[in-house]
Every structure is written in structure tokens, then in C-alpha cells.
Amino acid sequence: MAVNPPVFFTSAVLILAFALAAVLAPKRAERIFTHVQEFLVQNFGWFYILAVAGFLVFVIFLMLSRHGNIKLGPDDSEPEYSYLSWFAMLFSAGMGIGLVFFGVAEPIQHFASPPSGEPGSIDAARRALVLTFFHWGVHAWAVYIVVGLALAYFSFRRGLPLTIRSALFPLIGRKINGPIGDAIDIFAVLGTMFGVATSLGLGVLQVNAGFSYLFGLPIDTAVQLVLIAVITALATLSVVLGLDKGVKRLSELNIIMAVLLLGFVLFAGSTVFLLQAYVQNIGAYLGALVSRTFRMYAYEPNPWLADWTLFYWGWWIAWSPFVGMFIARISRGRTIREFVGGVLLVPALFTFLWMTVFGNTAIALDMSGVAPIAETVKNNMPVALFETLQALPFGTITSFIATILIVTFFVTSADSGALVIDMITSGAAENPPVWQRIFWAVCAGGIAAALLVAGGLDALQTAAIASALPFAIIMVFMCYGLLKALNGEREGETSDLSASLTPSAPRAEMNWQRRLGAIAGVFHEAEIDAFLTDTVSPALDAVADEMRDNGLVPELDADKGHVRLVVAHGDRGDFVYQVRSRPYLKPSFVWAETRKSHDSERRHFRAMAQASDASAPHDVTGFSRAQVIDDLLTRYGRFRHLRRIS
């Protein structure tokens, strides 16, 4: 079974116990949530503020430092996606239920009830968008970058599994495969689950509001629970259909509907004013960035900080394993400078445009007396979006589109969140069984329902803030581990963490003409598959036979495009040596790639070998059987040496 039992079962028990307690004793759960939030805000608010500020400074430092030139993968790796495709996927990562929910609700709330100053004034309108930008801007994406960059670096460049524990390899070494690593992944699962559940809870509140506007459906908890059940069932169906037929098509539908809705509001409203406001809002946000980052209201205690800033910082941290893993998986081959610059700016600029279009439109409608949106938000925040759309032409049609958009975001969030949690709890298994993803998708819907029963929006906020605290501490260590690994890199040296500990064995002689041909050659997939079958597999088989004669118990696994040798060493861990067929883009301009284009003639293939203990993937294309054996034994010698000196 493709599952890591300590992580899977511990996470499942904790999540199910939480949901059961919240459903059986909702009043007591609500009181506990209130006390927990007050305790965290009073005692750890400073830590959240300082940690998120530190994450932003850290990623900007990496982008500007000499480390910015390091690739997320071997030095000869190439990006899998063109800039256009990469930016498009970052754009989709920046979209979500929260953006639709808060696009109107947050700016109008800050306008009507600012943390300071006169409510409903021109000055309040200006500052409302600055505060909104602050919560949805570079700080949020800096949190995602810390996790995404660590995952991409240690997975693609150091060859470790694509799980959270891998980021702490420089600090605790092989202990990441023990109880400490399990605890790290459990915290990541809990944070992701409560982050996704918070989004789903917000989404169902707004779906209920949309159906109330369109069909007169009552707004109450019973209706919301039914909606959660129905939409979670749709998410489960998406899981069963798989990535291409399920999540991919829904994601494409999300982007199309979101852009259409954004364009409609932009052109149906005061277009010139909104474009002017967009530019001015960005300038005001940049001007207030430093002072707002460290604003704690220490001298004038204000509940606004907990209700907004700390809630967002907790939400972003809880979401970071999910979004971080997504942006890591699409960023192989990019430099750290490209990664940080692209992820920090592209999604934030689109989010600023969304917030300006919807937020400034709502504020303008309220100030002109066309619609009392500010008064509505005080009583029912989820209705704000629909009241704004009703004040524009074709209000019923756009409200229906917005409701469908929220439903599809709900489904993709539940399915994608379930996929990430499944990867963590299965130890980054390549093809875990579908039932596990179904289980986590149902859990996400169940937690969202339990939180709504036990306190509604306040419970959702508490869950986000509380679940983020332990993972924020882990993220601090991730930053230190990443910096330590990057400082260990020197230009021209190997990126193998263990390379300096043992001398390399002399490599078998290789004819230089053959070596040049292997380096410069362009190979088709069939040629590399034949190389794995005819050369690599017999070489590993010969080593396995010799190991058995020496009392070892190796296991050889061969499949299309993949050959792997595993040698168990008890509590010392397993030695793994594997060679894969790896596709690369040919050096030509590539439009926004589809899956079909990934299999086209524009890609060439190499045989990439990789060993355990975080060795970097290295090219063995064209090696003879003797040279493959020599490479394997060199890596195995390092593995044994590391175990002896530790």
C-alpha cells in the first residue's frame, strides 16, 4: 500500500477526532475556538508578524544574492514550460475561493470600518485598497515561495522526495526518515487540511448567498451543510476522473470564467477610473509597505489586527504546503532568481487588478448612493459580491456566473488539496491509490462542515491561525536549512551533499569520441528506453547478483523509462540507485504547452541517474555497462562511508 503509516494514520485520527468533537459539542467547541484565538493573538501575534516579514526579506535576499543563479535542478536542466505557460499557471495558482469571496467584501469592510480614521471618507476609500493589497500582496507569495523553493531545490537538485521533511535534510540528515520527519509531515497535513477547509467554508457561505439571491434559498447552517455535501461529492467525482479529465478541465473553466467576470466588471463600471485607481493603489501600497508590515498596534490595541492581518498570515502559512508544492512542480529548471521574481510579482499584480476592479467598484457604488453595500457587509459579508453585481447591467447573469465560479473553485480546491495531502501521507509515492485522495477530499468537506457548525466564520479564522503556528516554526527551520545548503554550493563543484565526505572512485575509461557523441547527441525516447533495457538494467542486475553473494538483499525494479536498485540496510536506511528517461525541451520558442505538446518532437531525452542521500541527478547517457556499474558502486561507497562516520 502506497502510504506512510505514521503520517497517514496519525493525521487521519487527529482530523477525524477534531471534526467529531466539533459536531458533538458545537457550543463548547465555539468557546474553545474563541479562547484559542485570543491566546494566540495576545501571545504569538508578534511571531506571526515577524515570521512573515522575515520570509519576505529572505526570499528577496536569495533573489538578489549570488544564490540567484543556482538552478532548481541539475546545472544542465532546462525549464519544462515557457515563460508564457509558467506565468499562466502561476496566474491560476493565484486564483481561488478567497479572491472571489474577499474581492468586494474586504475593501468595502475596510472602507466602512477602518482600523483608524473616519469611516466612509475619501481617505478611508484610499486606505481600504492599501490594506487589501497588503494582505494579498508580496507577503502572501513570500510565504508560498519559502515552501515552494525549498521543495523544488531539495527535490530537483538534491534528489530527495517531494515532501516537506526533505527541506530539513541539511539540519537533521537521515533523521528526516524517522519520527522527526513524520512529525514535520503531520504538521504540514494538518495545516493544509485546515487551510483548505477554511477556503471551503468561505466558499460555501458565498454559494449559499448566491443561491439566496438567485433562487430565494434561505441562508442558514442546514443549507450550507447540504451544499458542502453536494459539492464535496462533485470533488470526489473529480478525483475519480483523474487529473486530466477532472482538475485540469475545471481549472481551465475557472480561469475563463474568472477573466470574463473581471473583464465585464472592468468595462461595465468606470473603466478609466479603475485603471487610474489600479496605478495609484500600487504606488500607495509600495509607499506603506515597510510601516504596515510591522504594525502591531502595540500602543493602541486594536482587534482589527487579529480579525484581518493575523488571520491572513495564518491562512497563507496553512496553505503554503499546497501552493508551494504546486509552484515547485512547475518550476523545475528555473533559476532561483527567476523563481522568486516570477512568483513574487506575477500573481500579486493580477490579484491587485482583481481587488481594484471589484473593490473600487463597490466603494464607488456605495459612495454614490447607488447601492448600500457597506451596510450589507456589516450584516452579511458573503452577499457583498452579489449586491455589487446586481448594481451593474445583467446582474442576474453575472451573479449566476459568479456562483458557478465559486462552486468550481470549491471542487478544484478540495481535489487539489487532497492530492497534496495524499502525496505527503504516502511519502511522495508516484501513483498512490485513488481511494486515499477520495478519503482526504471527503475529510476536507467534513472539516469545513464541522467548523461552520462550531462557530462559522470565527471558527474558520481560528482554525487558520492555530494550525499555522507549528508550521510557521518549521518554515523558519526550512529557511535556515535552505540557506545552509545553498552556502555549501560553490561554482564548479558538485551539488551532492555527501560528495566532500569521501573521495570519488576513478571512473572507468571512456573513449573521448564516444563521450562527445553522448554529450552532444539528441536522443529520442525510444533510444533512451533501449539504453535502459540493454545497458543499465543488465548492469544493475549484475551488481544485484554480486550483492546477494555478499549477504545483501537487493531489489531490482525495472519499468518503461525507469530502472531502480534498492538495498535495505535496516535502521540505517535504504540505498537507492535509479536511472530514468528524462525529457527536455529543445532550444526553440514554445507557446503555452498542452500535455500533447509535451510528447511532441520538440523534446529530446537523456538518461539521468540518481542515488540516495541527496545526490544530484547526473547524466549517464551513452555509458557502457562497466561505467554504469562504476558509477553505482561509487555512490554506494559514499552511502556506506556516511553510515560509518555517523
C-alpha positions as CSV (number, residue, x, y, z in Angstrom):
1,M,0.0,0.0,0.0
2,A,1.4,3.4,-1.0
3,V,1.1,5.0,2.4
4,N,3.4,6.2,5.2
5,P,1.5,4.7,8.1
6,P,2.7,7.0,11.0
7,V,1.9,10.2,8.9
8,F,-1.3,8.9,7.3
9,F,-3.0,7.3,10.4
10,T,-1.9,10.0,12.9
11,S,-3.1,12.8,10.6
12,A,-6.4,11.0,9.9
13,V,-7.1,10.3,13.6
14,L,-6.4,13.9,14.6
15,I,-8.5,15.3,11.8
16,L,-11.5,13.0,12.4
17,A,-11.3,13.5,16.2
18,F,-11.4,17.2,15.7
19,A,-14.4,17.0,13.4
20,L,-16.3,14.7,15.7
21,A,-15.7,16.9,18.7
22,A,-16.9,20.0,16.9
23,V,-20.1,18.3,15.7
24,L,-20.9,16.6,19.0
25,A,-20.3,19.7,21.2
26,P,-20.6,22.8,18.9
27,K,-21.1,25.3,21.8
28,R,-18.2,24.1,23.8
29,A,-16.1,24.0,20.6
30,E,-17.1,27.6,19.8
31,R,-16.0,28.7,23.2
32,I,-12.7,26.9,22.9
33,F,-12.1,28.5,19.5
34,T,-12.6,31.9,21.0
35,H,-10.2,31.3,23.8
36,V,-7.6,29.8,21.5
37,Q,-7.7,32.7,19.1
38,E,-7.4,35.2,22.0
39,F,-4.5,33.3,23.4
40,L,-2.6,33.1,20.1
41,V,-3.2,36.7,19.2
42,Q,-2.1,38.0,22.6
43,N,0.9,35.8,22.9
44,F,2.1,34.9,19.4
45,G,0.8,37.7,17.2
46,W,4.3,39.2,17.2
47,F,5.7,35.9,16.0
48,Y,3.4,35.7,13.0
49,I,4.2,39.4,12.0
50,L,7.9,38.9,12.4
51,A,8.0,35.5,10.7
52,V,6.1,36.6,7.6
53,A,8.2,39.8,7.4
54,G,11.3,37.6,7.7
55,F,10.1,35.3,4.9
56,L,9.7,38.3,2.6
57,V,13.2,39.6,3.4
58,F,14.7,36.1,3.0
59,V,13.3,35.4,-0.5
60,I,14.3,38.9,-1.7
61,F,17.8,38.3,-0.4
62,L,18.0,35.0,-2.3
63,M,16.8,36.6,-5.5
64,L,19.5,39.4,-5.3
65,S,22.3,37.3,-4.0
66,R,24.8,35.0,-5.8
67,H,22.5,32.1,-5.0
68,G,20.0,33.6,-7.5
69,N,21.9,31.9,-10.4
70,I,21.5,28.4,-8.9
71,K,19.1,26.2,-10.9
72,L,16.3,24.2,-9.4
73,G,17.6,21.0,-10.9
74,P,21.0,19.9,-12.4
75,D,23.1,22.6,-13.9
76,D,22.2,21.5,-17.4
77,S,18.5,21.3,-16.8
78,E,16.0,23.4,-18.8
79,P,12.6,24.7,-17.8
80,E,9.8,22.4,-18.7
81,Y,7.5,25.3,-19.5
82,S,8.0,28.6,-21.4
83,Y,7.6,31.8,-19.6
84,L,4.1,32.2,-21.0
85,S,2.9,28.8,-19.8
86,W,4.6,29.2,-16.4
87,F,3.1,32.7,-15.8
88,A,-0.3,31.3,-16.9
89,M,-0.1,28.5,-14.2
90,L,1.1,31.0,-11.6
91,F,-1.9,33.1,-12.5
92,S,-4.2,30.1,-11.9
93,A,-2.5,29.4,-8.6
94,G,-3.3,32.9,-7.5
95,M,-7.0,32.4,-8.1
96,G,-9.2,30.8,-5.5
97,I,-12.3,31.0,-3.5
98,G,-10.7,33.6,-1.2
99,L,-10.2,36.0,-4.1
100,V,-13.8,35.8,-5.1
101,F,-15.1,36.0,-1.5
102,F,-12.9,38.9,-0.4
103,G,-12.7,40.8,-3.7
104,V,-15.6,43.0,-2.7
105,A,-16.0,42.2,1.0
106,E,-12.6,43.2,2.2
107,P,-12.2,46.6,0.6
108,I,-15.7,47.7,1.4
109,Q,-15.2,46.4,5.0
110,H,-12.0,48.5,5.4
111,F,-13.9,51.4,3.9
112,A,-16.8,51.1,6.3
113,S,-14.8,50.1,9.4
114,P,-11.2,51.1,9.0
115,P,-8.7,50.3,11.8
116,S,-8.3,54.1,12.3
117,G,-9.6,57.3,10.8
118,E,-13.1,58.4,9.7
119,P,-15.3,55.6,8.2
120,G,-16.8,56.2,4.8
121,S,-14.5,59.0,3.8
122,I,-12.3,59.5,0.7
123,D,-9.3,58.8,2.9
124,A,-10.9,55.6,4.1
125,A,-11.5,54.6,0.5
126,R,-7.8,55.2,-0.4
127,R,-6.5,53.2,2.6
128,A,-9.0,50.4,2.1
129,L,-7.3,49.2,-1.0
130,V,-3.8,49.7,0.5
131,L,-4.9,47.4,3.4
132,T,-6.3,44.9,1.0
133,F,-3.2,44.9,-1.2
134,F,-1.1,44.4,2.0
135,H,-3.0,41.2,2.9
136,W,-3.0,39.8,-0.7
137,G,0.4,41.1,-2.0
138,V,4.0,40.1,-1.8
139,H,3.9,38.8,1.8
140,A,1.4,36.0,0.9
141,W,3.6,34.9,-2.0
142,A,6.8,35.1,0.0
143,V,5.3,32.5,2.3
144,Y,4.5,30.3,-0.7
145,I,8.0,30.9,-2.1
146,V,9.7,29.6,1.1
147,V,8.0,26.3,0.9
148,G,8.0,26.0,-2.9
149,L,11.6,27.0,-3.3
150,A,12.7,24.5,-0.6
151,L,10.7,21.7,-2.1
152,A,12.0,22.4,-5.7
153,Y,15.6,22.8,-4.6
154,F,15.9,19.6,-2.4
155,S,13.8,17.5,-4.8
156,F,15.1,18.6,-8.2
157,R,18.6,19.5,-7.3
158,R,19.3,17.2,-4.4
159,G,17.2,14.3,-5.4
160,L,15.1,14.0,-2.2
161,P,11.4,13.1,-2.2
162,L,8.9,16.0,-2.9
163,T,7.8,16.2,0.8
164,I,8.1,18.8,3.5
165,R,10.6,16.8,5.6
166,S,13.2,16.9,2.8
167,A,13.8,20.6,3.4
168,L,15.3,19.8,6.8
169,F,17.9,17.4,5.4
170,P,20.9,19.8,6.0
171,L,19.9,20.1,9.6
172,I,19.0,16.6,10.7
173,G,20.3,14.4,7.9
174,R,18.8,11.0,7.5
175,K,16.7,11.5,10.6
176,I,14.1,13.0,8.2
177,N,13.1,9.4,7.5
178,G,12.3,8.9,11.2
179,P,9.9,10.2,13.8
180,I,11.1,13.8,13.4
181,G,10.3,13.7,9.7
182,D,7.0,12.1,10.4
183,A,6.1,14.9,12.8
184,I,7.0,17.6,10.2
185,D,4.8,16.0,7.6
186,I,1.9,15.6,10.1
187,F,2.0,19.3,10.9
188,A,2.1,20.0,7.1
189,V,-1.0,17.8,6.7
190,L,-2.9,19.5,9.5
191,G,-2.0,22.9,8.3
192,T,-3.0,22.1,4.7
193,M,-6.3,20.5,5.8
194,F,-7.4,23.4,7.9
195,G,-6.3,25.9,5.3
196,V,-8.3,24.1,2.6
197,A,-11.2,23.7,5.0
198,T,-11.2,27.4,5.7
199,S,-11.4,28.2,2.0
200,L,-14.2,25.7,1.5
201,G,-16.1,27.2,4.4
202,L,-15.8,30.7,3.0
203,G,-16.8,29.3,-0.4
204,V,-20.0,27.6,0.8
205,L,-21.0,30.8,2.7
206,Q,-20.9,32.6,-0.6
207,V,-22.5,29.8,-2.7
208,N,-25.4,30.0,-0.2
209,A,-25.6,33.8,-0.6
210,G,-25.6,33.4,-4.4
211,F,-28.4,30.8,-4.4
212,S,-30.3,33.1,-2.0
213,Y,-30.0,36.0,-4.5
214,L,-30.9,33.8,-7.5
215,F,-33.5,31.4,-6.1
216,G,-34.5,32.6,-2.7
217,L,-32.8,29.8,-0.9
218,P,-32.6,30.6,2.9
219,I,-29.2,31.5,4.4
220,D,-28.6,29.1,7.3
221,T,-26.3,26.4,8.5
222,A,-28.5,23.5,7.4
223,V,-28.5,24.7,3.8
224,Q,-24.7,25.2,4.0
225,L,-24.2,21.7,5.2
226,V,-26.2,20.3,2.3
227,L,-24.2,22.4,-0.1
228,I,-20.9,21.2,1.4
229,A,-22.1,17.6,0.9
230,V,-23.2,18.1,-2.7
231,I,-20.1,20.0,-3.7
232,T,-17.8,17.5,-1.9
233,A,-19.5,14.8,-3.9
234,L,-18.6,16.7,-7.1
235,A,-15.0,17.0,-5.8
236,T,-14.9,13.2,-5.2
237,L,-16.1,12.7,-8.8
238,S,-13.3,14.9,-10.0
239,V,-10.8,12.8,-8.0
240,V,-12.2,9.6,-9.6
241,L,-12.0,11.1,-13.1
242,G,-8.3,11.9,-12.6
243,L,-6.1,14.9,-13.3
244,D,-6.7,15.4,-17.0
245,K,-10.4,14.9,-17.1
246,G,-11.1,16.3,-13.7
247,V,-8.9,19.0,-12.2
248,K,-7.4,20.2,-15.4
249,R,-10.7,20.9,-17.2
250,L,-12.2,22.5,-14.1
251,S,-9.1,24.7,-13.7
252,E,-9.4,25.9,-17.4
253,L,-13.1,26.6,-16.8
254,N,-12.2,28.6,-13.7
255,I,-9.7,30.8,-15.5
256,I,-12.0,31.5,-18.4
257,M,-15.0,32.4,-16.2
258,A,-12.8,34.5,-13.8
259,V,-11.3,36.5,-16.6
260,L,-14.7,37.0,-18.2
261,L,-16.2,38.2,-14.9
262,L,-13.3,40.5,-14.3
263,G,-13.4,42.0,-17.8
264,F,-17.2,42.5,-17.5
265,V,-16.9,44.5,-14.2
266,L,-14.0,46.5,-15.5
267,F,-15.8,47.6,-18.7
268,A,-19.3,47.8,-17.2
269,G,-18.1,50.1,-14.5
270,S,-16.0,53.3,-14.7
271,T,-13.1,51.8,-16.8
272,V,-10.8,54.9,-16.8
273,F,-11.3,55.4,-13.0
274,L,-10.5,51.8,-12.3
275,L,-7.3,51.8,-14.3
276,Q,-6.2,55.1,-12.6
277,A,-7.0,53.6,-9.3
278,Y,-5.0,50.5,-10.1
279,V,-1.9,52.5,-10.7
280,Q,-2.4,54.8,-7.7
281,N,-3.2,51.8,-5.4
282,I,0.0,50.1,-6.3
283,G,2.0,53.2,-5.6
284,A,0.3,53.8,-2.2
285,Y,0.9,50.1,-1.3
286,L,4.6,50.3,-2.0
287,G,4.9,53.5,-0.1
288,A,3.3,52.0,3.0
289,L,4.9,48.5,2.7
290,V,7.5,48.7,5.5
291,S,5.4,50.6,8.1
292,R,2.4,48.4,7.5
293,T,4.5,45.2,7.7
294,F,5.5,45.8,11.3
295,R,2.3,47.5,12.5
296,M,1.3,45.6,15.7
297,Y,-0.9,48.3,17.3
298,A,1.1,47.8,20.5
299,Y,0.4,51.2,21.8
300,E,-3.3,51.3,20.8
301,P,-4.6,47.6,21.0
302,N,-7.0,47.0,18.1
303,P,-9.0,43.8,17.4
304,W,-8.7,44.6,13.7
305,L,-5.2,43.0,13.7
306,A,-6.5,39.6,14.7
307,D,-9.6,39.8,12.5
308,W,-7.6,40.6,9.4
309,T,-3.8,40.5,9.3
310,L,-3.2,37.6,11.7
311,F,-6.0,35.6,10.1
312,Y,-4.4,36.1,6.6
313,W,-0.9,35.3,7.8
314,G,-2.2,32.1,9.4
315,W,-4.2,31.3,6.3
316,W,-1.3,31.8,3.9
317,I,1.0,29.7,6.1
318,A,-1.6,26.9,6.3
319,W,-2.0,27.0,2.5
320,S,1.8,27.1,1.8
321,P,2.3,23.3,1.5
322,F,-0.5,23.1,-1.1
323,V,0.5,26.2,-3.2
324,G,4.2,25.6,-2.6
325,M,4.1,22.1,-3.9
326,F,2.2,23.2,-7.0
327,I,4.6,26.0,-7.9
328,A,7.6,23.7,-7.2
329,R,6.3,21.1,-9.6
330,I,6.0,23.6,-12.5
331,S,9.4,25.3,-11.8
332,R,12.0,22.6,-12.4
333,G,14.9,24.0,-14.4
334,R,14.4,27.7,-13.5
335,T,17.0,29.7,-11.5
336,I,16.2,30.8,-8.0
337,R,16.2,34.4,-9.3
338,E,13.6,33.5,-11.9
339,F,11.5,31.6,-9.4
340,V,11.4,34.3,-6.8
341,G,10.9,37.2,-9.2
342,G,8.1,35.4,-11.2
343,V,6.2,34.0,-8.2
344,L,6.5,37.2,-6.2
345,L,5.3,39.6,-8.8
346,V,3.0,38.0,-11.5
347,P,0.2,36.6,-9.2
348,A,0.4,39.7,-7.0
349,L,-0.1,42.1,-9.9
350,F,-3.1,40.1,-11.1
351,T,-4.6,40.0,-7.6
352,F,-4.1,43.8,-7.3
353,L,-6.1,44.2,-10.5
354,W,-8.9,41.9,-9.3
355,M,-9.1,43.7,-5.9
356,T,-9.1,47.2,-7.6
357,V,-11.8,46.3,-10.1
358,F,-14.2,44.7,-7.6
359,G,-13.2,46.7,-4.5
360,N,-13.2,50.2,-6.1
361,T,-16.4,49.4,-8.0
362,A,-18.2,48.5,-4.8
363,I,-16.8,51.6,-2.9
364,A,-17.8,53.9,-5.8
365,L,-21.4,52.4,-5.8
366,D,-21.7,52.9,-2.1
367,M,-20.3,56.4,-2.0
368,S,-22.6,57.5,-4.9
369,G,-25.7,56.0,-3.1
370,V,-26.5,53.5,-5.9
371,A,-26.2,50.5,-3.6
372,P,-25.8,50.4,0.3
373,I,-23.1,47.8,0.0
374,A,-21.2,48.8,3.2
375,E,-24.4,48.4,5.3
376,T,-25.0,45.0,3.7
377,V,-21.5,43.8,4.5
378,K,-22.0,44.6,8.2
379,N,-24.9,42.1,8.3
380,N,-23.9,39.5,5.8
381,M,-20.4,39.7,4.3
382,P,-20.9,36.9,1.6
383,V,-23.7,38.9,0.0
384,A,-21.4,41.8,-0.9
385,L,-20.3,40.4,-4.2
386,F,-23.8,39.8,-5.4
387,E,-25.1,43.2,-4.4
388,T,-22.3,44.8,-6.4
389,L,-23.1,42.7,-9.5
390,Q,-26.8,43.5,-9.1
391,A,-26.0,47.2,-9.4
392,L,-24.3,46.6,-12.8
393,P,-26.0,45.5,-16.1
394,F,-27.0,41.9,-16.4
395,G,-26.8,41.4,-12.6
396,T,-28.7,38.1,-12.6
397,I,-26.5,36.5,-15.3
398,T,-23.2,37.7,-13.7
399,S,-24.4,36.6,-10.2
400,F,-25.1,33.1,-11.7
401,I,-21.6,33.0,-13.3
402,A,-20.0,34.1,-10.0
403,T,-21.9,31.3,-8.1
404,I,-20.8,28.7,-10.6
405,L,-17.2,30.0,-10.4
406,I,-17.2,29.6,-6.6
407,V,-18.5,26.1,-7.0
408,T,-15.8,25.1,-9.4
409,F,-13.2,26.7,-7.2
410,F,-14.6,24.7,-4.3
411,V,-14.2,21.5,-6.3
412,T,-10.7,22.1,-7.5
413,S,-9.6,23.3,-4.1
414,A,-10.9,20.1,-2.4
415,D,-9.4,17.9,-5.1
416,S,-6.0,19.6,-5.3
417,G,-5.7,19.9,-1.6
418,A,-6.5,16.2,-1.3
419,L,-3.8,15.5,-3.9
420,V,-1.1,17.4,-1.9
421,I,-2.1,15.8,1.4
422,D,-2.1,12.4,-0.3
423,M,1.5,13.0,-1.6
424,I,2.7,13.9,1.9
425,T,1.0,11.0,3.6
426,S,2.2,8.5,1.0
427,G,5.8,9.6,1.2
428,A,5.7,11.2,-2.2
429,A,4.6,8.0,-3.9
430,E,4.2,8.5,-7.6
431,N,0.8,6.7,-8.0
432,P,-1.0,6.4,-4.7
433,P,-4.4,4.7,-4.9
434,V,-7.4,6.8,-5.7
435,W,-9.2,5.9,-2.5
436,Q,-6.7,7.8,-0.5
437,R,-7.4,11.0,-2.4
438,I,-11.1,10.4,-2.1
439,F,-10.7,10.0,1.7
440,W,-8.8,13.3,2.0
441,A,-11.3,15.1,-0.2
442,V,-14.2,13.9,2.0
443,C,-12.2,14.9,5.1
444,A,-11.8,18.5,3.8
445,G,-15.5,18.8,3.3
446,G,-16.2,17.3,6.7
447,I,-13.8,19.7,8.5
448,A,-15.4,22.7,6.7
449,A,-18.8,21.5,7.8
450,A,-17.6,21.0,11.4
451,L,-16.1,24.4,11.6
452,L,-19.3,26.0,10.3
453,V,-21.4,24.1,12.9
454,A,-19.0,25.1,15.6
455,G,-18.8,28.8,15.0
456,G,-19.0,29.9,11.4
457,L,-16.5,32.5,10.1
458,D,-14.9,33.0,13.6
459,A,-14.2,29.2,13.8
460,L,-12.7,29.3,10.3
461,Q,-10.4,32.2,11.3
462,T,-9.3,30.4,14.5
463,A,-8.5,27.2,12.6
464,A,-6.3,29.0,10.1
465,I,-4.4,30.9,12.8
466,A,-4.0,27.9,15.1
467,S,-2.9,25.3,12.5
468,A,-0.3,27.7,11.1
469,L,1.7,28.2,14.4
470,P,3.6,24.9,14.4
471,F,4.2,25.0,10.6
472,A,5.5,28.6,10.8
473,I,8.2,27.4,13.2
474,I,9.0,24.6,10.7
475,M,9.2,27.2,7.9
476,V,11.8,29.1,9.9
477,F,14.0,26.0,10.1
478,M,13.3,25.4,6.4
479,C,14.8,28.8,5.6
480,Y,17.9,28.0,7.6
481,G,18.3,24.6,6.0
482,L,17.9,26.0,2.5
483,L,20.4,28.7,3.2
484,K,22.9,26.2,4.7
485,A,22.6,24.0,1.6
486,L,23.0,27.0,-0.8
487,N,26.1,28.2,1.1
488,G,27.5,24.7,0.6
489,E,27.4,25.2,-3.2
490,R,30.4,26.6,-5.0
491,E,30.7,27.4,-8.6
492,G,32.0,24.4,-10.5
493,E,31.6,22.0,-7.6
494,T,29.1,19.1,-7.4
495,S,25.7,19.6,-5.7
496,D,25.9,16.3,-4.0
497,L,25.6,16.9,-0.2
498,S,27.9,14.0,0.6
499,A,30.5,14.4,-2.2
500,S,33.0,16.1,0.1
501,L,33.0,13.4,2.7
502,T,34.5,10.6,0.5
503,P,36.9,10.6,-2.4
504,S,35.4,9.6,-5.8
505,A,36.4,6.3,-7.2
506,P,38.3,6.5,-10.5
507,R,35.8,6.4,-13.4
508,A,36.2,3.7,-16.0
509,E,37.9,4.9,-19.1
510,M,35.6,6.2,-21.8
511,N,36.6,6.8,-25.4
512,W,36.5,10.6,-25.8
513,Q,34.8,10.5,-29.2
514,R,32.0,8.4,-27.7
515,R,31.8,10.7,-24.8
516,L,31.5,13.7,-27.0
517,G,28.8,12.0,-29.1
518,A,26.8,11.2,-25.9
519,I,27.1,14.8,-24.7
520,A,26.2,16.4,-28.0
521,G,23.7,13.9,-29.3
522,V,20.0,14.4,-29.5
523,F,18.2,11.2,-28.5
524,H,14.6,10.1,-29.0
525,E,12.6,8.4,-26.2
526,A,12.9,5.0,-27.8
527,E,16.7,5.3,-27.9
528,I,16.9,6.1,-24.2
529,D,14.4,3.3,-23.4
530,A,16.6,0.9,-25.4
531,F,19.7,2.1,-23.5
532,L,18.0,1.4,-20.1
533,T,16.9,-2.0,-21.3
534,D,20.1,-3.2,-23.0
535,T,22.8,-1.5,-20.8
536,V,21.6,-0.1,-17.5
537,S,19.3,-2.9,-16.5
538,P,21.9,-5.7,-17.1
539,A,24.5,-3.6,-15.2
540,L,22.3,-3.2,-12.2
541,D,21.2,-6.9,-12.4
542,A,24.9,-8.0,-12.3
543,V,25.6,-5.8,-9.2
544,A,22.5,-7.2,-7.5
545,D,23.7,-10.8,-8.1
546,E,27.1,-10.0,-6.6
547,M,25.5,-8.2,-3.7
548,R,23.4,-11.4,-2.9
549,D,26.6,-13.4,-2.9
550,N,27.9,-10.9,-0.2
551,G,24.9,-11.4,2.0
552,L,22.9,-8.3,1.0
553,V,19.3,-8.3,-0.1
554,P,18.9,-6.0,-3.1
555,E,15.7,-5.5,-5.0
556,L,15.6,-4.6,-8.7
557,D,12.7,-2.8,-10.2
558,A,12.5,-2.1,-14.0
559,D,9.7,-0.4,-15.9
560,K,9.4,1.7,-19.1
561,G,11.7,4.6,-18.7
562,H,12.8,3.6,-15.2
563,V,15.3,1.2,-13.6
564,R,15.9,1.2,-9.9
565,L,18.1,-0.8,-7.4
566,V,17.2,-0.7,-3.7
567,V,19.4,-2.2,-1.0
568,A,17.9,-2.4,2.5
569,H,20.2,-1.6,5.5
570,G,17.8,-1.9,8.4
571,D,17.7,1.2,10.6
572,R,20.5,2.7,8.6
573,G,18.0,3.3,5.7
574,D,17.9,2.1,2.2
575,F,20.4,2.7,-0.6
576,V,18.6,3.6,-3.8
577,Y,20.2,4.0,-7.3
578,Q,17.9,4.7,-10.2
579,V,18.2,5.7,-13.8
580,R,15.3,7.5,-15.5
581,S,14.4,8.6,-19.0
582,R,14.2,12.4,-18.7
583,P,12.6,14.7,-21.4
584,Y,14.0,18.1,-22.1
585,L,12.7,20.9,-24.4
586,K,14.7,21.5,-27.5
587,P,16.1,25.1,-27.7
588,S,13.2,26.7,-29.5
589,F,10.4,29.1,-28.7
590,V,7.5,27.2,-27.2
591,W,3.9,28.6,-26.9
592,A,1.7,27.7,-24.0
593,E,2.2,24.0,-23.9
594,T,-0.5,21.5,-23.7
595,R,0.0,17.9,-22.5
596,K,0.0,16.8,-26.1
597,S,2.9,19.1,-26.9
598,H,5.0,17.6,-24.1
599,D,5.1,14.3,-26.1
600,S,5.9,16.0,-29.5
601,E,9.1,16.0,-31.4
602,R,10.3,19.2,-29.7
603,R,11.6,17.2,-26.8
604,H,14.8,15.2,-26.5
605,F,15.6,12.6,-23.9
606,R,18.5,11.8,-21.6
607,A,19.2,9.0,-19.1
608,M,19.5,10.6,-15.7
609,A,20.9,8.7,-12.7
610,Q,20.3,9.5,-9.1
611,A,21.3,7.9,-5.8
612,S,20.1,8.3,-2.2
613,D,21.4,10.7,0.4
614,A,20.5,13.8,-1.8
615,S,22.9,13.2,-4.6
616,A,22.1,15.4,-7.6
617,P,20.7,13.8,-10.8
618,H,23.6,13.2,-13.3
619,D,23.7,12.3,-16.9
620,V,24.8,8.8,-17.8
621,T,23.6,8.7,-21.4
622,G,26.0,6.7,-23.5
623,F,27.7,4.9,-20.6
624,S,28.9,1.3,-21.0
625,R,27.8,-1.4,-18.6
626,A,31.1,-1.1,-16.8
627,Q,30.8,2.6,-16.5
628,V,27.2,2.3,-15.1
629,I,28.5,-0.2,-12.6
630,D,31.4,2.1,-11.6
631,D,29.0,5.0,-11.1
632,L,26.7,2.9,-9.0
633,L,29.5,1.5,-6.8
634,T,31.0,5.0,-6.3
635,R,27.6,6.2,-4.9
636,Y,27.2,3.0,-2.8
637,G,30.7,3.5,-1.3
638,R,29.7,7.0,-0.3
639,F,26.5,5.7,1.2
640,R,28.4,3.1,3.3
641,H,31.0,5.7,4.4
642,L,28.4,8.1,5.6
643,R,26.8,5.4,7.7
644,R,30.2,4.5,9.2
645,I,31.2,8.1,10.2
646,S,27.7,8.9,11.6
